[in-house]
Amino acid sequence: MTRPSHPTTLYLSAPEMIRLVRRLGLPACIAGVAERIRREFLRWNEFDKSARLACHSELGVIELMPIADTSQFAFKYVNGHPGNHRLGLPTVMAFGVLADVRTGMPRLLSELTLTTAIRTAAMSALAARSLARPGSRRMALIGNGAQAEFQALAFRDLVGIEVLSLYDTDPAATAKLVANLAGQGLRLEVCASTAEAVRGADIVTTATADKTRAAILTPDMIEPGMHLNAVGGDCPGKIELHRGVLEMGSVFVEFEPQSRIEGEIQQLPADFAVTEFWQVLAGHRPGRRGPSEVTVFDSVGFALEDFAALAFMGEKAAELGFGEAIELVANAADPKDLFGLLASKHPLAAGADATTGLPVARRRPPIRLRSAPRAGAAAPSGGAGRIPERHKA
């Protein structure tokens, strides 16, 4: 008996994502995601955008991050629990979905914990290419936890950083970072304080997890021409920069309505001027305006970056045969007879042969993840018109 054909979803588990990143190489993944983010940011006005939805507790936050254009919808589930290391769990855990807008069918279900680290580093380096001084070679890396290696390698490859000055309140985290970056072509200098690490740096990256108003960088540490890449502050009440640092130069954000709630600029009045970074990429607004200007990238992470990462990794997985096709959606022969799936005449489980009930061999994913149109390209035919933009906290 021939099994009916069911719509399938490409599933990229954590082990499969690790295999895929190893196959492609981490530098290629970071560079590929950075380029995909650049392409999607140049289509900024084609996306239905909103600030992420967050559920806060005393111990952390759980968030949903949705975004869509006229053909694809994406969302990411992500948490931030600074104390998770005490339980043997990651501080950040994530998964995501990419679906067809036309039908609502989920086409990709993927881990995003590892991928989020890749896309965050890719976004940081992409911003620094426009905002840091040309020829920047030294970066201070404050906070040497799970994100640190990815930031270091992204800035090495995409910006040209050669020297890293390192500081973390936990010496074990710095020791871990030094061990992981051995032989990676970077000169590593372990420092005794934030002030020591920052001194003489072209770029300062802060990537700490403490969910408090911890002003890690203060105005007296900032030197003319520095670029500050503030990664750790990403929810209400969590900051890394003293407000005086923000007032020293030009501040760039991803999506302003979200950054006003979650970013470093939450501590400043609503009329404090910032520039959304897509405007720099598109040439609408200047980035760095001179060698002595202080620039700040107030990064909180935005759904469009995850959209880009899901699209890039999903397309690479389908191209190379990674992942598996799963029947995530219950699909009746008669779409109006969902109840009929429970009748004894139907197969007891998806993935079992209809006559024997035994598992069938895993099928290769019959999936084609569409590439997003290039900037300026016409919208896909057959889709809905441009989705109106909406803002919500």
Buried (B, 14 or more C-beta within 10 A) or exposed (E): EEEEEBBBBBBBBBEBBEBBBEEBEBBEBBBBBBBBBBBBBBBBEBBBBBBBEBEBEEEBBBBEBBBBBBBBBBBBBBBBBBEBBEEEEBBBBBBBBBBBBEEEBBBBBBBBBBBBBBBBBBBBBBBBBBBBBEEBBBBBBBBBBBBBBBBBBBBBBBBBBBBBBBBBBEEEBBBBBBEBBEEEEBEBBBBEEBBBBBBEBBBBBBBBBBBEEBBBBBBEBBEEBBBBBBBBBBBBEBBBBBBEBBEBBBBBBBBBBBBBBBBBBBBBEEEEEBBBBBBBBBEEBEBBEEEEBBBBBBBBBBBBBBBBBBBBBBBBBBEEEBBBBBEBEEBBEEEEEEEEBEEEEEBEEBBBEBEEEEEEEEEEBEBEBEEBBEBEEEBBEEBEEEBEEEEEE
